[in-house]
Every structure is written in C-alpha cells, then in structure tokens.
Amino acid sequence: MKKLCLPLLLLLLVSCQFSAGKFKRMDKEAPKGLIDVGGRVEGENCEYFFPLAGQPSFEKATRQAIRRSPEGTTGLRDVTMETYYGLILAHVCFKVSGIPVRE
C-alpha cells in the first residue's frame, strides 16, 4: 500500500504546481459593424499527464472554437475562458466560448 501512496502523492503535488497566467476581468467594446454569424461556440484544449506531456493553450482552444463556427467567421465576441483540472489522469483543460462574428 505504501508503494502506491508515494506515486499518487507525487502526481497530486506535480498537478498542483501550475499557473495559467495572471488574468483579470476585462470589458472592451467590440468594433462597430460586426455581424453575428451563429450561436455560442466552444473550443477546448487539454493536456493529459500534465506537465510531462506539455501545456494546454488558450490559443488552440480559441482556434478550435472558430473552426466550429459557421464559414466566414473572423473572430469571437463575449468570450469566456475557463480552466479545469482532473487529478485522475493529471489533466489540465482550457475552454473558450464565444459568439462567432464576421467583420
């Protein structure tokens, strides 16, 4: 039993040593003339067995959300960003959601 506890404890400690950056709430007016091209879309980027496998990226999550948007989408408005963690597979996920727009 002791042999199992040490690796699990190390995995838990490694998983807790992560910072996604220093973020604060930001409100910014969208440029005039944007046209909504669909309903809210989501994109997600996860890394399992973090930090050994790499670090998740908000950029990749945003690109995935835009790829899931209707054709002609050039950006997102009313964006929310979330981070969530899982201890079982030591994973970290970044999730981005927003309303697709076209200039």
C-alpha positions in Angstrom: 0.0 0.0 0.0 2.9 2.4 0.8 4.3 1.8 -2.7 1.0 3.1 -4.2 0.7 6.1 -2.0 4.0 7.7 -2.9 3.4 7.9 -6.7 -0.1 9.2 -6.1 1.1 11.8 -3.7 3.8 12.9 -6.2 1.3 13.1 -9.0 -1.0 15.2 -6.9 1.8 17.6 -6.0 3.0 17.9 -9.5 -0.5 18.6 -10.8 -1.0 21.4 -8.3 2.2 23.3 -9.4 0.6 25.1 -12.4 -0.4 28.6 -13.2 -2.3 29.6 -16.3 -1.1 33.2 -16.0 -2.3 36.3 -14.3 -5.7 37.2 -15.7 -8.2 39.8 -14.7 -11.7 40.6 -15.9 -11.7 42.8 -19.0 -14.5 44.5 -20.7 -13.9 46.0 -24.1 -16.3 47.3 -26.7 -16.4 45.3 -29.9 -15.7 47.3 -33.1 -18.9 48.5 -34.9 -20.1 46.7 -37.9 -19.6 43.1 -36.6 -22.2 40.7 -37.8 -23.2 37.7 -35.6 -22.9 34.5 -37.7 -24.2 31.9 -35.3 -24.9 30.9 -31.7 -22.3 30.4 -29.0 -19.5 28.0 -29.8 -16.9 26.3 -27.7 -13.3 25.2 -28.1 -11.2 23.2 -25.7 -7.5 22.2 -25.4 -6.4 19.6 -22.9 -3.1 18.1 -21.9 -3.2 14.7 -20.1 -0.4 13.6 -17.8 0.5 17.3 -17.2 3.2 18.6 -17.1 5.0 15.8 -18.7 3.1 15.9 -22.0 3.1 19.7 -22.4 1.0 22.7 -21.5 -2.6 23.5 -22.8 -3.1 26.6 -24.9 -5.9 29.2 -24.9 -4.8 30.0 -28.5 -5.5 26.4 -29.6 -8.9 26.4 -27.8 -9.8 29.7 -29.5 -8.9 28.3 -32.9 -10.9 25.2 -32.3 -14.0 27.4 -31.4 -13.6 29.4 -34.6 -13.2 26.2 -36.6 -16.5 25.0 -35.1 -18.2 28.3 -36.2 -20.1 28.9 -39.4 -18.0 29.6 -42.5 -16.8 33.2 -42.8 -16.2 33.7 -39.0 -13.3 36.1 -38.3 -13.5 36.3 -34.6 -15.5 35.8 -31.3 -17.3 38.3 -29.1 -18.5 37.9 -25.5 -15.7 35.4 -24.9 -15.4 33.4 -21.7 -12.3 31.4 -20.7 -12.2 28.6 -18.2 -9.6 26.3 -16.8 -10.4 23.0 -15.2 -8.2 20.2 -13.7 -8.6 16.5 -13.3 -6.5 14.5 -10.8 -7.2 11.0 -12.1 -5.2 11.5 -15.4 -3.4 14.6 -14.2 -5.0 16.7 -16.9 -5.5 20.4 -17.4 -8.0 21.8 -19.9 -8.6 25.3 -21.2 -12.0 26.1 -22.6 -13.0 29.1 -24.6 -16.6 30.0 -25.7 -18.0 33.0 -27.5 -20.3 34.2 -30.2 -18.9 34.0 -33.7 -18.7 37.2 -35.7 -17.7 38.4 -39.2 -16.2 41.8 -40.0 
